[in-house]
Structure formats: C-alpha cells, structure tokens
Amino acid sequence: MSGIRSDLRVLVVDDDFMVARIHSGYVARVPGFSVVAVAHNGADALAAVAELRPDLVLLDIYLPDMSGLEVLKQLHDVDVLMVSAARDVPTVREAMRGGAVNYLIKPFTADALSERLRQYADTRSRLTAIGAEARQDDVDRLFGTLKTAAPMPKGLSAATCALVADTLRDAGRDLSAAEAAELAGLSRVSARRYLEHLCAAGRAELRPRYGTAGRPEHRYRWLG
C-alpha cells in the first residue's frame, strides 16, 4: 500500500554521542533501513526497545551503566548486531551465545556495516518467503547466509582482491589506501574499495591514525 514505510527500523546504542551519530548516518544511507532512536546507556536501550519495538538493535558493549552483553541477555523478540572494540574471543563467543546476528569490530567502515545490514535484510526476506514450515534445504540456505563472508561487490574482481590482500599481508604493518595502491600498482580509489571489502569480509581491519588536526587517516591492517 502506498504511503506506508516498509523500512527495517534500527535502534542505535552507543555511549559515545559522536560515534552514535556516525553509525546512525551509516544506517540511514542503506536503502530499506531507518533509525528510529538512539540510546547512550543500557537502561535507555531497554526502554527504547520496549516502547518502539525496532527490528534491529545496533548494540555497543561498553556502556556506562551495564555491559551491552547484559543488555543482549534481556532483549527478546528483537534482533541484535553487536558493535564493539572488544575483540577477545570470550566476548565474541558470549555475543554469539546470546543470539547476536552478527558482530562488527570498531572502528569499521560504512561499507562494512552496509554489507551486514544487507545480509540481515536478505535473511529476513528468506524467512518471510519460506512460509509456516521450512524444509532442510531452506534452513541450510538461511544459516549459510548468516555464516557466509561478505560477497564480492559489483565491479570488483577476485584476482585484484587477492593482489590487494597479498600486498596488505606482506607489508607486515598497517597501510593507507595510497600506500597500498602504490605497492599494488592500482589507483588509490580502487585500492580503497578492495581494502574496505577486505574489512567487510573480516580479513582486514580499519585503524584510524589521529594527527594534530583534521580528520583521522584511515589505515588498514591484515587479519587473515
């Protein structure tokens, strides 16, 4: 029916007001998603979920009043995508056991979050299309969607992606997009697209370097 929004509604939870604003902007730029509210602590997050009933919560772990993992345990009938600087395995494992649909390590790019949101939307669509009962092949495809690494974006090639991955790995240190481009023999814009894809696939991470003034420099480090 025309005039009715069908966007998936997202609650953004982060104790840092600027980070929350940035993540909200990332979400708003993904077609099919809208931000319904922002919360900066666990209590407000739980209250917002109860009142607004969003489809998805973008949930930080380090909150001032309680851990985001504790918030996760108290949430029901809502999907949760964890976003945190925490990278230790016990924390990631607890998030998985708590039912998080995905986990993004901060800092991440807009493209990395966009990939996860599109995967989430695709999984919801598949569930809706199945109907009341699922066959085993339906279930296999669903769980495969959740576990598959970020797909290769249109316009990128596997061969060039492997070249950029090898360049970043062999460097043994973090690289800027310009440095990676020079080493790989690519344009800076092209190298940056592949680096962001590697971050979205969990094979690299974005590490901002803060200077004396202006925006931080984006640098990339190989994870494997």
Secondary structure as UniProt FT lines:
FT   TURN            2..3
FT   STRAND          8..13
FT   HELIX           17..28
FT   TURN            31..32
FT   STRAND          33..39
FT   HELIX           42..52
FT   STRAND          56..60
FT   HELIX           68..74
FT   STRAND          79..84
FT   HELIX           89..97
FT   TURN            98..99
FT   STRAND          102..105
FT   HELIX           110..130
FT   HELIX           136..147
FT   TURN            154..155
FT   HELIX           158..171
FT   STRAND          175..176
FT   HELIX           177..184
FT   HELIX           188..200
FT   TURN            201..202
FT   STRAND          204..209
FT   STRAND          217..222
//
